[in-house]
Amino acid sequence: MMLDFMGRLRTALTGSPDTPLVLLGNFEVEEEWARDEPGLPRVAFTAGSAVVHRMDAFTLLLAGKNDHVVLKAAPDPDHLGHLEELGLDLPRVHTVSGGEPGRTVTRDALADPALQEALRALGPDARIVPHGTSVREEELSGLTGLPLGTPPAALCKAVNSKVYSRAVAEATGLRQTPGWSCENLTELDSAFEEARFLLRVGRRVVVKDAFGVSGKGISVLDDERRLDTLRRMIDRRAARSGDDRVVLVVEEWVDKTADLNYQFTLGRDGSVHFDFVKEAITEGGVHKGHRFPAPLTTLQLDAVRHAVEVIGQRLAADGYFGVVGVDAMTDPQGGLYPLVEINARHNMSTYQVRLQEQFLGPGSHALARHYPVRLRTPLGFGRLRSLLGELLFTGSGSGLLVSNFATVNAAATEDGTPYEGRLHGLLIGDSPRSLERTDEAITARLAALGQEDGA
């Protein structure tokens, strides 16, 4: 029997395509993984923004009618109604009580005994499946008695490290950018000497925090002075802590044509299923969306598929299973860097798969992106629907399918102070040009909305 993505994922995680899941959208789980890890000197990881944490509502797009999602706040009922109009089976929604905007939905759940009791009542057959697994999700599993449908937190953290990604590329012979992994000051000394040589011949280097995400924990250097400044900062931290550990990678900054993201699903039995490859849209290292299908040559696509197989074999040998997202790049000569880093968690594109399966046919093109929305007063989905009019996707043809509405009003204030939210959606059309036209029209209408609202 051919299974859809969620059927494959349930089987990979639990052994059965019918296991009920409890989905947690604990976005930026990297903040938990990075705690007490000596990466780049900077302000310590914080809980992140209210908008980022309301990305938890993306879980509505993965869960089916027999599943459950835990959200920081109740969804807009008009948006839920719209998703049902599109034919999506929606899960049972559990909302936390007394949630705080600046913390993950998992931390909210850990502070809510009533929610824990409600989850406990689901019985042991259900499995908790978070965006990514840290010790916080393991703690919630223990409090509710619901097993995790993922590998242990320690393994997920290890696999997600950029140090691990470089080791996998080296072990499997996959092409990667010249660079060095550093786990102590001695290794950093050696890497910085190599970096110094590159800088002297006019190249640039990048120093990456092993657990950085979305543009955080990355420093691009183009002269020795900045290299020396960074090293002094690291030395001062080591002197204060008495700890010579670091978790950094140092790499040559190479030319690229496009960023890619591909995903595969790895079963507990080591089986590998290639899900998709998309062109990632980034700005300053920050993820902005995806364009698909990705414009790859046959040779590039073959290289991606080869990478899926060899990475999958290595991860399975190390005991990992579940969703695997991999960042990659193409170069100006048409070559491929098939393994820039491994993400041992769901990816933004993971939440688009169900929509792809249901609404994208042969010849369809799609662009997943988010729009900034500047407001003074909360915006209801009903008003947005009227504003978008014919630009809103209704189940066929073209338009914007709103994939997350919770992020629009996440930063709203009671005193009418202007705030900026994000409208996440999937643009669907019959050509790249049709996507561009719809994108431009939506951008203009949202800008006008902000002016009407006085923001």
PyMOL commands that set and color helices and strands:
alter all, ss='L'
color gray80, all
select helices_A, chain A and resi 5-14+30-33+50-61+77-85+105-110+113-120+135-144+153-160+162-172+185-200+224-241+298-317+348-359+381-391+432-452
alter helices_A, ss='H'
color red, helices_A
select strands_A, chain A and resi 21-24+68-71+92-95+127-130+179-184+205-209+218-221+245-252+258-266+272-283+286-292+322-330+336-343+365-375+399-404+419-429
alter strands_A, ss='S'
color yellow, strands_A
deselect
rebuild
show_as cartoon
